[in-house]
């Protein structure tokens, strides 16, 4: 039996994913998480074989959850399930330690098959998306990405500095560098470009 935890912040989608997996004779959903922080806690508690997680969730994104499980050296395999058909997101998912990346509009049978593949030690990634992921490398550093994400939410340099425990001048430097790399004239435009590329 393959033991799975499903993490998704939209209740109806969470219920549907769990119900879909539970129709499989060899898969058992042992817990459901509504945000990234809860996902990490439940993985630590239940030690599942596979975590199926959305990217965009409160507290921790699915990518941050995957990175945290990798850092903790847990054996749980991570499958990202998302609406983002962008190579940048896939690349970051794989770099974070995920071994599966599925789109939410994939045929339902692909979900269980992806869980089985990653449980067997294989990868489950859309081939076309995988090719795209390695043609346009992400030019942003982690700090630039963090600063841009907050800037895209409308936070000021002072608010971002406070959140990241950095000097305000340092934040302005990160944002300026990110704008330069992306060819953007404003921080909001830079955040939009980065998000469209799957780099945020």
N, C-alpha and C positions, 0 to 999 in steps of 0.2 A: 504494500500500500504506500502510495506517495503522499506524504503529509504536506499540505499547502496552507499558507496564510495569504489572504487577499487584502490589499490596502488600496482604498479608494475613498475620496472625500464626498462623493455624491452617493447618498444612501441607496437610491434606486438602482444605480449602476453596480454598486457593491453587492446588493442582493442578487441581481441578475447574474453577475460573474460567479458568485459562490454557488448559486443554483445550477448554473451550467456545468461547472466542474463536478458538482456532487452527483450528476447523472452518470459519471464515469465510474465503472466498477473498481478501478485501481487507484482512484484519487479520493482523498479525504480532506475537506476543508476544516482545519482545526481551530481557526480563529479569523476574525475580521477586524481590520484597523481602519479608522476614519481619518487619520492623519499620519504624517511621517514619524513623529515622536512615538506615537502609540505602536506603529509598525515595528520599530526597533525594540521596544519593550516586549511586545508579544513574541518576536523572534527569539529574544533572550529567554523568555519563559517557556516557549513550546519547542524550540529547536526544530523547526520544520525542515523538510527537504528543499522546498521551493517557496520563495516569496514572490507573489504576483503583485506588482505595484504600479500605480499611476505616476506620472512625473509631477504634475502640478498638484501639490497638497499643502495644507497649512503646516507650520512649524518646521518641517523638513521636506524637501522635494524628494521624489523617488530616486533621483541621482545622488542626493546627499545620503539617503538611507543606504543605497548600494555601497557608497564609499565608506560609510560607518561600519557596515557589516564586514567589508573587506579589511578595514583597520582592526576590527576585533578578531579577525581570523576565524570567523564562523564558517561552517560548512554549508550553510543555506545558500542555494543558488538563486539568483535574482532574475526575474523576467519583467521587463518594463512593458507596460501596456498603455498606449497613448494615442492621441489624435495627431501628434506632431510627426508628419512624414518628412522630416528634415535630416539631412546627413549630419549636421552639426550636433543635434541631440543624440543621434545614434553613436557618434564618435565619443561624445562625453559619457554616454551610458557604458560603453565598453571600457573606457578608461577608468570608470568608477568601479568596475568589477562585475557589472551585469553580464550575463551570458545569453540573455534572450531579449529581443526587442520586437514587439508586435504592435500593429496598428489596430485601433478599436473597430475599424470597419473591415477587418479581416474576417473570412468565413469562420463560423463558430468552432468547427472541428480543428482549426489551426491552434486554438487555445490549448486544448488538452494535449495535442501533439507537441506543442512547444514545451509544456510542462514535462512531458515524458523525455523529450530530447535533452533538456538541460539537466534533468535528474540523472540521465545516463552519461553525463559529462560532455555533452555536445553543445553546440551553439544553435540558437533558433533565431535567425535574423533574415529579414527580407533581402534577397540578393541585390536588387536594384538599389535599394537604400544603402546597402553596404558599400557598393561601388561609389556612390555619391559621397559617402562619408569621408573618403580618403582623397577626394579631388579638391576639396576646398578646406584647408586646415584653418582652425580657429586661431586668429592672431592675438586674442586677448589673454592677459594673465588672469589668474584667479581674483586678485584684488581689483583689477579693472572691471572684471565681470560683476563682482559684488557691488562696486560703486555705481556701475551703470544700471544694475537692477533696481537699486534704491532710487536713482535719479529718474528712472522711467516711471516710478510710482509717485513722483512729484516731490520727493524729499529734497531739502536744501543741502548745500555742502556741509553746513554746520550739523544738521541732523544726521547726515550720513557719517560724518566724523565721529559723532557721539555713539552711534550704533556700532561702528566698527572699531572704536577705541583708537582712532587715528587723529593726527593733527588736521585741521581744516585745509591747510595748504597742501598736505599730502593727498587728500581726497581730490582737490582741484587738479593736481598733477595727474592723478590716475584718470580722471574724466577727460582731461585735455589730451592725454596720450591715446585714450580709447577713441575719442572723436577724430584724431589725426589718422589713426589706423583704418577707421571705417569711412573716412572721407565725409564726415558729417559736420554741419555747421553749428549744431546745438547738441546738448547732452540728451535731450528727449529724442531727437532724430537718431542719434547714435544708438540709444537703447532700442528704438524701433527696428533699425537695421540689424542689430545683433540678435534681436528676438526672431526676426524673419529668417535669419540664417540658422537659427537653432543654437546660437552661442550663449544665450542668456538662460 
